[in-house]
Amino acid sequence: MTGSPAEQLLGLARSRTTADREKLIQALAMFCDTPEAGAGARAVTMVNDIFMVLVAQAERDIRLRLADTLAPARWAPSALVNALAMDDIEIARPIIAKSPVLTDSDLIKLLVIATIDHQIEVARRPDISTPVVSAIVERGHPAVLTALAANGSAQIDPDGLAKLVAASRTIASLRGPLARHPRLTAELAFALYSWVGQALRQELGQRFVIDPEALEGAMGSATGQAFAESAFGPASVSGEVDRREMETRLIAKLQAAGQLRPGFLLKSLRDGKLHLFKLALASLANLRTEEVRAACASDRPELVALACAGVGIDRSVLPTILSLIRSLNDGRPRATEHSLRDINAAFTHKSAEEAIAVFRAEVQPMLPIESAERLHRA
């Protein structure tokens, strides 16, 4: 075949034979390293034509090999790179991960119109810029957020990282990557601590040299302050009454349908919904909400232990429940030197009914006189 290297490539691209397509891939790989590849308007136009012919006509395996070849090329035509970035994810992956041709606008477009798999690859791309990170956080898809959290090179600003930490309250897959994130601050670690598991708490404690016991006593107020204005934060005061009414109806509906289970208690706390937890515990244990509220506000965590034992919560789960309650309740119920002994005793009762009876007897003196009299009459 005669002519310049670019003209030879164009001739191969127009051929439909398997042999010529194989030659094209080999020739293209060599052409990528030649000065002519990026020199001169004619060469650029010729290369663009070759590539667009390939994308329009080539089989999948050819497009796959082409994507691998073009991924690091700075001179690759933008239209072709964007076409490959929208192809099947196996083809798009190396382009999204490596291509220097893709702009922030191109990446944000992928976040808007491409599949979740493509969006995850955008979130994993090394050194993605703050505008791209912001677009990922704004869209809020859990899998894409998790990929972003694991990308230590992403240019995420403090506000974006705070939103990820707040989102981790309900998206468990974010917690591990965030606990190890190179830009995590002590303040954000403090907030993250309140809803991660024991292993991650140990990691956070070692990394930031923080005292877990001190954290448990104060994390509730700190978490509230850190995320009061967050996009993932609690509802406004004006909607508080409506929210509580909705939660009351939800618990009544679940109970009537026989769908209210002890596991719902932990989920409510992990979602940051302390009032919903109190409603659910009261309903499951056949208690009044004001009794549960008094127990949660006390300095006697064994009362919460009694109520939990009465609904079938395992002893091993109680530390997590108490920690989550404290994180949402200004550190209450606070522990005392006898708390561990009394909590263990709460799980030694012979039956759930006995545990609930002891709970009622212990909590009654804490209630206002009117409430105590009403409970006595009941």
Secondary structure, 3 states (H helix, E strand, C coil): CCCCHHHHHHHHHHCCCHHHHHHHHHHHHHHCCCHHHHCCHHHHHHHHHHHHHHHHHCCHHHHHHHHHHHCCCCCCCHHHHHHHHCCCHHHHHHHHHHCCCCCHHHHHHHHHHCCHHHHHHHHHCCCCCHHHHHHHHHHCCHHHHHHHHCCCCCCCCHHHHHHHHHHCCCCHHHHHHHHCCCCCCHHHHHHHHCCCCHHHHHHHHHHHCCCHHHHHHHHHHHHHHHHCCCCCCCCCHHHHHHHHHHHHHHHHHHHHCCCCCCHHHHHHHHCCCHHHHHHHHHHHHCCCHHHHHHHHCCCCHHHHHHHHHHCCCCHHHHHHHHHHHHHHCCCCCCCCCCHHHHHHHHCCCCCHHHHHHHHHHHHHHHCCHHHHHHHHHC
